[in-house]
Amino acid sequence: MKHFLTILLAAALCFDSFAQTGPDVLIPKPVSATLLQGETSADVAVKTVIGGRKFKAAVKGLPDYAAKEAYRLTIKGKTAVVEALTEEGAYRGKMSLEYMKLMCGDGRLAACEIFDYPRLRHRGLMFDLSRHFRDKDFILKQIRIMELLKLNVLHLHLTDDAGWRIQTDKYPLLTSRAAWRDKATWKEWDESGHNYAVEGEPGAFGGYFTKDDIREILAHAAKSHITVIPEIELPGHSLEVTKAYPGTACLDSTGTRPVFTSDLCPGSDEALQMFKDILDEVIDLFPSEFIHIGGDEAAKTAWKTCPRCIARMKKHGLKDVDELQSWFVRQFDEYLASKGRRLLGWDEIMQGGLAPGATVMSWRDTEHGAIAAAAGHDVIMTPCNWCYINRNQDNPLALGEFVGGYLPLSRVYAYDPADGFPDTSRLLGLQGNLWTEHVPTVENFEFKAYPRAFAIAEIGWTPQEQRSFDGFRPRAVLLTDKMRSFGYNPFDLNKEWGERPEKSIELNHLARGCKVTYNLPYSSQYPAEGESALTNGLQGGWTYVGDCWQGFQSDIDVTVDLGKIQQISFVGAHFLANIGAWIGFPVKIQVLTSPDGVNFADTTEVLCQVKATDDGAVYTLLGDFKERQARYVRFKAFRSDRKFHDWLFIDELIIK
């Protein structure tokens, strides 16, 4: 089979993009690129020089990982010369050449010299394959783009509640039962009771990679100098395991019946041995230094009453369930170390004490990564507010269902993983994560992944001081346009809507700048601008995350002091709803007024007529138009008791 990029090149020559194509089109942007006199054709002869004396001198002083991938590409006359210390470095140089050839619509390349090496050693993407399984061919297709972008790590999230996705010989029920469910989409399965199915029976949806599938993926990745890191989730996100093998689940307080939750039982010897056995099979397949064990979002509720967990805690002197989780993780840290591998986990593995050899993947924020690094642990940064590329990237009213906040290409690109690290020696790199709860199709996966994966690639490769979004975006447009012509489905930057227009408009009204008294507190998790948030004239954007939207996990009850008695004709507020994020509209609002702030009367109510859907964010203005005079206005919004209506979000209380 022809190499994919050879096919792309043949097709690319049919398109007229540039009279002459040079290094200015490359993603990631090279460290150094110089145009030379002349040009050549796309079928230029390629010469590779490994370990040349002059190149050794050029990379002297670079970190080992950077020198390993460094290259110099010189295109001059009819020849392209790639110099490097290693085959990996030479491959990165060849990818730069192939990239330019891909963009070379008329077959003419600019004469140039590129000297290049990566900023960070780990530049990765994570694909969640549990919520919606994707087959081997899909993975190979994405590897072809990753190599073009010089991404060097593919992290496969292979197990989770929604399905076990890798052949495991010693525990066959993990693939004959735990890999299948009775609903095609995660959403349907989640809402209908988490029912599993049997392989081959009518209505069974799912799948898994055979070991031969994994070997083929690994072979293709190795040719592209991409490391594949498997993730086998524990102790949380393991409902499928406990349902297939109940001995791995906690027991009720009587010790007689299993309690099926998403958590494994850390008191279960069966669970401990089972996952050591599974890791043996995983290690036999995957040559990666790191094995990811998950470690995130364990609820630990059943552990508090499970007799086996209580006995384990007593035996080892563990004071709480956080220390029990830490003990459980340490067993696998030691086991992987005995096999010559390193444990990698989400930042919750820090709870109760971090295992000595563990590397932390910091996802909840940037602070956990900095803390782990300061404690002497290696860190990979993937904070959700910058690196979760399953989040909404444009106008949610047009793009439909998503989870999380607004994460446009510009925000991803603005992230600097070194920010907050006084010492970056423990910073291995960064990674973009694509979780698939609401990504049911291949097309939707690629729509969310690209072009934001381009930004991850450039952040990890290009020196921070040389990065510019204004310079990056035109290159991203070129590559997304090209990808569509080759059967990918990236988001079309040419049609990008951008931030919610209301966010750029400041409101002037009677309450602007007035004091607000909170009769019920707002959430410290989503404070917006604190006590000035509701009367500062600022409106929220598409997202509730880090924005002007103020969040409440209760009803809203605030009082505004207008400073003097005034004529009022309208009182209302903007609300955001996003059921996927457990944010609903209020069932009603209530307005009360007072001349003195003590005696409130003149009550009016307005019922919410707008439905909060789970297809994405919805915005509405709720208010009344009653004429009155008052100095104090008390505004209430009543939270619904329906499922997934846990939060209320408001950006401005408007009084006219």
N, C-alpha and C positions, 0 to 999 in steps of 0.2 A: 504494500500500500504506500502511495506517495506520502511524503511528509506534508502535513496540513498547510504549512506556510508556503510550500511550493505551489500548491493549488491556489492559495490566496494570491500569490504573486501573478500567476497566469491570468487570473480574473482581474486583478488590479490594473493590468496593462490596457484593459479595455476602457478605463476611465481616464478622463483628462482632468487632473487635479492641479498640477503645477508644471510650468515649463522646465523647472529644475528643482529637484527635491534634495534638501540637505538636513543637517541635524536639528534644525529649528522645529521639525515636526515631532520629535521624539518625546514619548512618555515612557519612563521618567526622563526629565531634563538631565543631560549629561553634566558632569562636573566642569568639563572644559571642552569647547568645540571651536575650531578655527576653520574658516573657509579658505581654500587654496584656489589658485588659478585653474580654470578649466572645468570640464565636466566629463562624464563617461556614461555608458549605457548600463541598464539594469542587469545585464548578463555579465557583468564584470567578473574576471577571474579572481578567486579568493585564495590567499596564501596565509597559512597559520604558522606562527613562530611561538613556541612554548619555552619559557625560561631563558630568553635572550639576555645578554649582559646589560645592554642599554635599558631594557625594561626593568630588570632587577634594580638598577640604580634609580629609576623613576619612581618605584613604589616603596623605596626605602623609607622607613619611618611611619608607614601606614599601619594601622592595627592588622593583626594576622587575618581576621575575617575579611577586611576590606581588600587586602592584597590578594587574597584567594580569588576574589571575584573581579579584580581590576583588569582592565584591558586598554589597549590603544588600537584604534581603528584608523587606518590611513587609506583614503581613496584618492588615487592619483593615476592619471593615464588610463590604462586598461586593467589595472590591478587594485584589489582591496587587500591590504595586509592587516591581519589581526595578531597583535602581540599580547601575551599574557604569561603569568607564572604557572597557571593550571588550566586543565581542560575546561573547568567551570568558568574561569575568567574568559577563555577564548569563546565559549558558548555565549556568554553575555554580549561580547563584541559582535558575534555573528547575528545575534538577535537585533542589535541596533542596525546592522546592515539590512537584514530582512525587513525590518520595520520601514526603513526608508524606501526600500524597493516596493514594499506594499503600497506606500503612498505615492509612488512615482508613476503618475498616470501616463506620461508619454515615454517612459523608459529612460529618462535622463537623470543622472545623479550628480549632485554638485561635488567637486573635488573638495575634500575636507580632511581634518585630523581631529579625532575625538580621543581624549584621555579621560577615563571614567572609572569610578568605583563606588560602592554603596556606603551610605551614611550609617545604616544599621544592619545587623546581621540577620534579624528575623523580620521578614516582610511577608505577611501571610493573609490568607482568607480562610474563614471557617464556614463550612456548609452543614446545615442541620438536615440530616437525612432521615431522622426518625419521624418527625411530624408528617412529612410527605416524602416518600422514598423516591430517589432518582437512581437510574441504573448506571451501569458501567460506561455506556456510550456518552451519557450526559457528563459524567466526570471527566472523561477524556476530552470532550469538547471544551470544557472550561480550562483544563490544563493548557490547551493550545493558546488561549488568550493570556493566561498567567505567564507563560514563558516569554511572550512578547513584551509584557510589562516588567519583566525581571523580578516578579514575585517568586519567592523561593520556598514558601511553606504552604502546604494545603492541610488544613486541620479538618478531619472528618468526624462530625458528631454522630456516632454510630448507634447509640442506645439512648432511649428515653422512654417515658411512660407510653408514648404513642406507638412504639414498635422497636424491636431489636433487629439490627440490620447487618449482622455479620455471622457467617457460618461458625458454629462452635460445636465441635464433634462430641465432646464429653457431656454436653447438656443440650440434647437435640430439641427439647421442648421450646427452647429459646427461638428457634427458627420455625418449628412446625406449628407453634401456637402464638408465642409472644411477638412474632413478626407480622401478624395478621389481625385485622379488626373488621367490624361489621359495617363500617361507614367509609366512604371514599375519601372524605376530607377530615382533617383534624377537627375543624369546627363542629361538624355533625357528630363526630365521635365524642367530642368533649361534652356536647350538650345532651347526648343520649345515654350517658351512664358509663362510658369507658368500657365497652364490651369488646372482648377479643374474639377471634374466630380461629378456625383450623385450616391449615394450608390445603388448598384444593377444593374446599367445600364451596357451594354456590354463595355468592355475596361476600366472599372473603377478599379484603383489599390489603395490599401491603407488598412485601417482598424483602429480600436481603441479598447481600453479596456472597457468592460462594468464595471459597478460598482461591479458586482459579481467577475469578473476577478481580480479587484484590491483587493477586500477582500481576495481572495484566496492567492494572492501574499503576502499580508500583514501578513496573518496567518502563512505562511511558513517562512517568514522573522522573525516574532516574535519568533518562535520556535528556530531559529538560532541566536537570539539576534542581529539581523540586523535591523537598523532603515532605513525606506524607506522615502526619501525626494522627494516630487513632485516639479517639476518646471513648472510653468505657465508663459510663457514669456510675458513681457511687458516692455516698450512701443514699442521696436523694434521687429523684427522677427515675425511680426503679419499680414502678407499679407493675410493669409487664413481667419483671423477674419474679416478684412475689406471687403473682397470679399463676405463673407457670410452675414455680417451685415454692409452695407455701412455707417450707421450712426456713426460708430466708426472711420471712415476715415476722414482725413482733407478735407477741402473745397478749391476750387480754389479761386483766389483773389476776384472774384465777389461774392463768397458765394453761388453759385448756383449748383455746380457740385462736386461730391466727387473726390479726388485725391488718387488713389490707389498706395500706397507704402508699404514698410514693416513696417512702423511706425503707431501705433495708434495715434489718435488725442487727445493730452492732454487737449485740449480745449472743448472736447465733453463730456457733462454730461452723454450721453448714454454709452460711453466707460468706464467712471468712475464707473457708477452704475453696468454695465454689469460685470466688473471684480470683484467687491465686491460680487456680486451674485455668480459668479463662485467660488471664494475663499470660500464662505460659504459651497458650495457642497464639495470642496476639503477638507476643515477642517473636515467636517462630516465623510469623509472616512479615512483620514490619521491622525494618532495620533502624528506625528513627531513634535518636538519643533519648527523646522525650516520649513518655506515654502519659496521655492526659486521663486523669481519673475523675474529672468533673468536680464534685465536692460542693456544689452550689445549692442553695435554696432548700436544704433539708429542714422540714418542719419540726422534727424531733418530738412531736407531741406524744406519740405512742411510746416513746422511749421512757417517759417519766413513770409509766405504770407497768411496763413490761417486766415480768420477773427476771428474764434473762439479762436485760439491760441493767436492772438494779443490781443483780449479782455481779455483773462485769464491773460496774462502777465501784462496788464495795471491795472487790478483790484487788483492784488496781489503785484504790484511793482517789477516785475521780469525783470532784465535788459537784459537777453538774453535767447536763447533756452536751454542752459545748466541749467540755473536756473529754467526754465520751466520743464525740465525733473526731476530735483531735487524735485520740488514742487509735481509733479505727483507721484513720488516714495514715498514721505513722506505721501501722503494720504493712501497708502497701509501699510506703516510702522505703522501708527497710527491705522489703521483698524485691522491689524493682532494683534497688541498689545492689542486691546480691546477684542480680542477673546482668549487671553492667548497664542499667538504664536509669533514667532520672524521672522523678514524678513531677508532673505539671498539673496544676489545678486552678479553678476559679478562686477569687479572693476570699470566699467564705472558708477556705481551708485554714485561714488565719485564726478563726474562732476557736478559743480554747487552747491556743498555742500552736505555732507553725512547726510542722515536721522539719527536722534538721536539713534534709537534702532537698526540700521542696522548692520548686519555682512557681511563682505566682503570676497568674493571668488576671490583671486588674480590670474588672468590667463595671463595677457599680459606680466608680468615680475615679479621680486621679490620685486621691490621697492614699488609698490602700496600697497602690503600687509604690509610692514614695516611702511609705512606712516600711514595707517589706524590704525595699532596697537598703534603707538605712539600717535594717537589722541584719544585713549581710546576705540577702537572698536575691537571686536573679529574678527579673521581672519582665513580662511582656505586657505592654499597654494596649487595652482595647475598651476604653471607657464608653459606656452606652450612648452618652450624649454626643459623641463624635464618630464612633466606629461601628454602631449597629445599623448596618446598611439595609436592613429590612424595614426601617422606619420610613415614614412618609417623606418624599423628596420634593413635592410640589403641592399645588392646590388640592387639598383633600376632597373638595367638593367635586373635582373632576377625576381624581385617580382612584377613588373607592377605598376598599377596606385596607386597613393597616393597623399596626400596634405601635404605640409610642409617639413621640413628638415629631416635629418638623425638622428634618435633617437634610437640607439641600446640599448640593455639591460644594458650594462655597464654604459651608460650615465644616464639612469633613476636611476640606483642604486646609482650613485655618488651624487645624489641630497640630500642636507640636508635642510629641511624646516626651521630650526632654524637659518640658516646662514643669517646675516643681521639684526637679531632681538636682540637689546641690552637687551630687557626684553621680555621673551617668555611667560609671563603670559597670553597674549592675543592670543597666537598661539594655536588654537584648534587642528589643524592637517593638513593632506594633502589628496589629491584625484587624482586619475588617470582618465582622461576624454577620451572617445572614441566617436568622432564625425563620422557620417556615410555617409557624402556626397558621398564618393567613397568606401563604404563598402556595396555592394548590397546583399551579401549572409550571411547566418549564419556562414558558414565555414570561410569566410573572416573575419568576426567579431572576431571569436575565434582565428584566426591566428594572428590578430593584438593585441588582448587583452592579450594573454598568450605567453610567460612567463613574460611580462613586468608588469602585475598586481602583480606577485609574489614580484617584487622589491618594488612596492608601499606598499605592506603588511609589508615587513621587515623594510622598512624605518620608518613606523609608529609605529611599535611594538618594535623593538630591540634597545637598547641603541646605540647611534651613535658611541661611542668608541669601541663597540664590533662588528661593521659591517666590513666585508671585502668581496670585490667582488670575490677574489680568493676562499674564502670559500663558497660564495653564489652560484656561477655558477654551480658547480657539483651537488648541491642539486636541482637547477632549471632544470638541464638536467634530473635527476631522475624523477621529478614530471611531466615534459612534456612528457617523454616516457610513464609514467603510464597513463596520461590523454588520450593519443592516443588510448590506449587499451580499454578505456571506452567510446569511441565515440566522444571525443572532437578533435578539430583540431588546436592545438597550433603550433606556429612556431617551427621548428626543430632546436634546438641549435647545434645538431651534424653536421648540414650542413651550419652553419653560415659562411658567406664569410668574414665579417668584413669590416673595413674601405677601401675606394678606394685605391688600391695599390700605385697609383701615389702620394698620399699625403705624403708617407714616403720617396719619392725620391726627393732630391734637384737637381735643374737644374743649370748647369754652362754654361754660354754663354756670348757673348760680352757685353750685357746690364746689367749683374749681378752687383748690387750695384751702378748703374749709376743713376744720377738725372733725375727725370721725371717731366715735366711741364704739368699741366692739363689745357688744353685750354677750356675744359668743365668740370665742377666739378663732382666728384663722390657723391653718396648719403651718407649723414651722418648716415643713417639707416644701411648701409652695407659698412663700411669703410675698412674692413679687416685691413691691417697694415698701412693704410693711404698712404702718398705719396711714401712710399717705397714698397708698395704692389706689384707693377707690375714688379719690378726688384730685388726682394729678393730671387729668386730661389725657392720659396715655391709654391707647387701646391695644389689645392683645393681638398677636400674630396667629399663625396656623396652629401653633403648639402651646400646650400648657406648661412645657418644660422650660425653666429658666427664662420666663417671659413676664409680661404684665398681668397674666392671669393669676388671681389669688385663689388658693384652694381651701375648701372647708370639708371636713369629715363630719359635718353636723348641719343643722339648719344655719342660715345666715340671719343675723340679727344685729344691725348697726344703727347708730343714730348720728345724724349730721347736724352740726351747728352752723347755720348760715350767717351768724353774726348779728343779724337784726331781722325783724319781721319783714317778709317779702311776699310779693304776689307770685304764686306758683301755679303753673298750668300743666306741668308734666313731671312725673317721677318714674324713673325706670332704670334698668341695668341690662348690660350685655351678658349673656351666658354662653358657655361652651359645653357641648356634650360629645362624648366619645365612649360608647359602651364598651368597646374593646379595651379601653383603659379604665373602666368602671366609673366613668363620669356621666352623670345624667342631668337632665334639666329638672328644675324644681317643679313640683306639682302645681304650685301657685305662689304668687307673691302677695304681700300685704303692705299697705302704706298707711302710716299713722302720722299725724302732725300735732304740734304743740307750740304755744307762744312762749312757754317758760321752761321746757325740758322736763317738766314734772307731770303735768296733766296732758295725756295724749288722747286724742279723739279723732273724729272725722275719718274713720277707718274705711279703706276700700280694698277689694281683693280682685286679682286678675288670675284666671286659670291659664296654665300653659297648654296651648293647642298644638304645639310642635312636637313631633315624635323624636326621641333620641334613638338613633339607629346604631347598629353595629357595623355599618359599612364605612365608617370613618367619622371625621369631625363634622358637627353641625353647629351653627351659630344662630342665636336669636336675641331679639330685644323684647323684654317684657316690661310693661309699664302701664300707668293709668294717666288719663288726660283730664283730671278733675281740677277745676279752678278753686283756689283756696289761698288763705294767707297764713303764714307760719314762720317761725324762726327755726324750729327744730323739726327734722323729718326722720322718722324711724322707719327703716326699710327691713322687711323680713322676706326670706325665701325659704320654702319648706321642702326639705329633701324627700324624695320618694322612697318607699320601703320595698320597691321592687328589686329583683336581682340585678346586679351590676350597676346600681345607682348609688354607690357608696360615697361619691364625691360631688360637690358643687364647685364650679369655677366661674368667677366673675371678674371683669376687668375694670369697670367704671360705673359709678352710681351717678346717674345724670339727672339733674334737677333744672328745669327751665321755668 
